[in-house]
Amino acid sequence: MQADTRSRWFLIQSKPRQGARAQQHLNHQGYQTYLPQITHQTLRKGRREIVTEPLFPGYLFIRLRPGTDNWHPIRSTRGVLRLVSFSTSPTPVADSIIDSIRQRLAEQPDTDLHLFRPGQPLRLQGGGFDDVEAIFERFDGEQRVMVLMNLMNRRQRVRVPLSHVACMA
């Protein structure tokens, strides 16, 4: 019986917060790797920031040919903890799973990547102001925003939860 020499994906566990370092060193050694990352907004010190972080913290994928590629340098690569194994040998990850992850990340809506800017029109959702238009003024803490609304024919400042604010389509 002939050994399987097709290239397959395997899972690597990286050291804590060292997935990018492991990927860089593995790529430098000539291995093909995939570190799925997701981009989202976060609030830090009252400011909105766009952050990119691993979809699976502590893990990345590597493409290897069983029986052909030299697997020994992987274990001593900076940032790598181990190849994930079941029983005594690393278990391959189906190509369809990797393709599905790539497709879902490519389809990731970028609606939450819009940073609100002063003067930007918004739509309020939820609470007593459902589907009401407002104008963004500023962030007010980590979970609130200050908006301008027309109430009783006057422009009023109103503090609303961040979860009730959406960009106008």
C-alpha positions as CSV (number, residue, x, y, z in Angstrom):
1,M,0.0,0.0,0.0
2,Q,1.3,3.4,-1.0
3,A,1.7,6.3,1.6
4,D,-0.6,9.3,1.1
5,T,1.6,12.2,-0.1
6,R,-1.1,14.7,-0.9
7,S,-0.8,18.1,0.8
8,R,-3.3,18.4,3.7
9,W,-4.1,20.9,6.4
10,F,-3.2,20.2,10.0
11,L,-3.8,22.2,13.2
12,I,-1.0,23.8,15.3
13,Q,-1.5,25.0,18.8
14,S,0.6,28.1,19.4
15,K,1.9,29.5,22.6
16,P,-0.4,32.1,24.2
17,R,-0.8,35.3,22.1
18,Q,2.0,34.1,19.7
19,G,0.0,32.8,16.8
20,A,1.3,35.6,14.5
21,R,4.8,34.9,15.6
22,A,4.4,31.2,14.9
23,Q,3.0,31.9,11.5
24,Q,5.8,34.3,10.6
25,H,8.5,31.8,11.6
26,L,6.8,28.8,9.9
27,N,6.4,30.8,6.7
28,H,10.0,31.8,6.8
29,Q,10.9,28.1,6.9
30,G,8.9,27.5,3.8
31,Y,5.7,26.1,5.2
32,Q,2.2,27.3,4.0
33,T,0.1,28.5,7.0
34,Y,-3.3,30.0,7.5
35,L,-4.2,32.1,10.5
36,P,-7.9,33.1,10.2
37,Q,-8.5,36.6,11.6
38,I,-11.6,38.6,12.2
39,T,-11.8,42.4,12.3
40,H,-14.2,44.2,14.6
41,Q,-14.6,47.5,16.5
42,T,-13.9,47.9,20.2
43,L,-13.8,50.7,22.6
44,R,-10.6,51.5,24.4
45,K,-10.3,54.4,26.7
46,G,-13.5,55.9,25.3
47,R,-12.2,55.7,21.7
48,R,-13.4,53.4,18.9
49,E,-10.7,51.3,17.4
50,I,-10.7,48.7,14.7
51,V,-9.0,45.5,15.9
52,T,-7.9,42.4,14.0
53,E,-7.5,39.3,16.1
54,P,-7.4,35.5,15.5
55,L,-10.7,33.8,14.9
56,F,-9.3,30.8,16.9
57,P,-7.0,32.3,19.5
58,G,-4.1,29.9,20.1
59,Y,-4.4,28.0,16.9
60,L,-3.4,28.2,13.2
61,F,-3.4,25.8,10.3
62,I,-0.4,24.4,8.4
63,R,-0.3,22.6,5.0
64,L,1.9,19.5,5.0
65,R,2.5,16.4,3.0
66,P,2.5,13.4,5.2
67,G,5.5,11.2,4.6
68,T,7.3,13.9,2.5
69,D,7.6,17.1,4.5
70,N,10.0,17.3,7.5
71,W,7.8,17.8,10.5
72,H,10.5,17.9,13.1
73,P,11.4,21.6,12.8
74,I,7.8,22.6,13.5
75,R,8.0,21.6,17.2
76,S,11.0,23.9,17.8
77,T,9.7,26.9,15.9
78,R,9.2,30.0,17.9
79,G,5.6,30.5,19.0
80,V,4.6,26.9,18.3
81,L,3.5,24.7,21.2
82,R,2.6,21.5,19.4
83,L,0.8,19.9,16.4
84,V,-2.7,18.9,17.5
85,S,-2.9,15.1,17.6
86,F,-5.4,12.5,18.3
87,S,-3.9,9.2,19.2
88,T,-0.3,9.2,18.2
89,S,-0.3,11.2,15.0
90,P,-1.5,14.6,13.9
91,T,-5.0,14.5,12.4
92,P,-5.7,16.3,9.1
93,V,-8.3,19.0,8.8
94,A,-10.6,18.6,5.8
95,D,-10.0,21.1,3.0
96,S,-13.7,21.9,3.0
97,I,-13.5,23.2,6.5
98,I,-10.6,25.6,5.6
99,D,-12.5,26.7,2.4
100,S,-15.7,27.3,4.5
101,I,-13.7,29.4,7.0
102,R,-12.1,31.5,4.2
103,Q,-15.5,32.0,2.5
104,R,-17.2,33.1,5.7
105,L,-14.4,35.6,6.6
106,A,-14.6,37.0,3.0
107,E,-18.3,37.5,3.4
108,Q,-17.9,39.2,6.8
109,P,-20.1,42.3,6.7
110,D,-18.1,45.5,7.2
111,T,-21.1,47.4,8.6
112,D,-19.6,47.4,12.0
113,L,-16.3,48.8,10.7
114,H,-17.8,52.2,10.1
115,L,-16.5,54.6,12.7
116,F,-19.1,57.1,13.7
117,R,-18.0,60.7,12.9
118,P,-19.5,63.9,14.3
119,G,-22.3,65.0,12.1
120,Q,-22.9,61.5,10.7
121,P,-26.6,60.6,10.3
122,L,-27.7,57.6,12.3
123,R,-30.8,55.6,12.9
124,L,-31.9,54.6,16.4
125,Q,-33.2,51.1,16.9
126,G,-34.8,49.7,20.1
127,G,-35.9,51.6,23.1
128,G,-38.5,54.3,22.8
129,F,-36.9,55.8,19.7
130,D,-37.3,52.9,17.3
131,D,-36.5,53.8,13.7
132,V,-35.8,57.5,14.5
133,E,-33.1,59.5,12.7
134,A,-30.4,61.3,14.7
135,I,-27.0,62.9,14.2
136,F,-23.9,61.5,15.9
137,E,-22.2,64.0,18.2
138,R,-19.7,62.0,20.3
139,F,-19.0,58.9,22.3
140,D,-20.0,59.1,26.0
141,G,-18.3,56.3,27.8
142,E,-17.8,52.8,26.5
143,Q,-21.4,51.8,25.9
144,R,-23.2,55.1,25.2
145,V,-23.2,57.8,22.5
146,M,-24.5,61.4,22.5
147,V,-26.8,62.1,19.5
148,L,-28.7,65.1,18.3
149,M,-32.4,64.5,17.7
150,N,-35.4,66.8,16.7
151,L,-37.7,66.7,19.7
152,M,-40.6,69.1,19.9
153,N,-39.2,71.1,17.0
154,R,-35.9,71.7,18.8
155,R,-32.6,69.9,18.4
156,Q,-31.9,68.1,21.7
157,R,-28.9,66.2,22.9
158,V,-29.8,62.6,23.9
159,R,-27.6,59.9,25.5
160,V,-28.4,56.5,24.1
161,P,-26.9,53.0,24.4
162,L,-24.4,52.2,21.7
163,S,-26.3,49.0,20.9
164,H,-29.3,51.1,19.8
165,V,-27.4,53.0,17.2
166,A,-26.9,52.0,13.5
167,C,-25.5,53.6,10.4
168,M,-28.2,54.8,8.0
169,A,-28.3,52.6,4.9
